[in-house]
Amino acid sequence: MLELRAELRESMDDWHRLSTEVRPRLHAQYHVHFGEQERELQVVALRSAELFRRVELLSIKVSRGEVLTQHIIDLINQVVDSEYARFAMRIREAFDLDTEQRERASRLGDEQHTDGELVNMYRTLAKQLHPDSTGNDSADAVAIWHRVQQAYGAKNVSQMKSLLSMMGASDMLRGEASDWDLERWQQEVMRLETRLRVEHRKLRKLRSEEPFTLEHVIDDEQWRERHKWELEKAIAAKRHEIDENTSRYAELTGGMIPPGTELLKTKDEQTFEEDFLKNTYFGQR
């Protein structure tokens, strides 16, 4: 059982290192090489999607045999403006969250827990780890205690349970281990093995996602040149879509210019674009 707890702690340490050290480093590296292209891609992708939506709604009206009056065109543009305003708000809400808050939100749909459960686990760990209770102020003990506080603050049930398993503090929740029979020891081993499988599964999933999949290619100059070409190709494709939808919008409206194409943008348009550009590069286009 000691070996299982040691392996569990190693998995948790690996997760912590990937999340707090490797991820920020890879994001920074990616931004240095591709920040300009990613920013441009975000801008043209937004513009393309917005124009497509305007043309789509106008085309539906025409297919129904309706005449596109100025009033109808204005209403459709207002609808699209409203749709994109809500989208901008969702982006703002998502990217105003810090890392711990975002991780907590992503777990809410998967984990049901009560404040009492969290408090109970926290108090149990505090008896085992708090320097004032144990007198152990070594760097290792302080680091683990800090991780407990982070997990409790984020209401990270999975992390708290893993810490309990790692430290063996769950013994205090169930009774003294010295009174356990063979069956109880076997149950505890099975529980630790289950927690370990969960941690391994989380690590595999994390490593399979960007930016971690880029760790072994980000320093490869040939890969960087190829990826930059791919981004520029995607930008060109979006610009082509913009040109096509701009022409189609003009055809449908009798030569009118789509909203947002003016060189001097409104304050709302500028704010929306800035919100959109806050989006992270990976998996958010």
Secondary structure, DSSP 8 states (H G I E B T S, - for coil): -HHHHHHHHHHHHHHHHIIIIIHHHHHHHHHHHHHHHHHHHHHHHHHHHHHHHHHHHHHHHHHTT----HHHHHHHHHHHHHHHHHHHHHHHHHHTS-HHHHHHHHHTTT----HHHHHHHHHHHHHHH-HHHH----HHHHHHHHHHHHHHHTT-HHHHHHHHHHHTTHHHHH--GGG--HHHHHHHHHHHHHHHHHHHHHHHHHHTSTTGGGTTTTT-HHHHHHHHHHHHHHHHHHHHHHHHHHHHHHHHHTS---TT-SSS--HHHHHHHHHHHTS-STT--
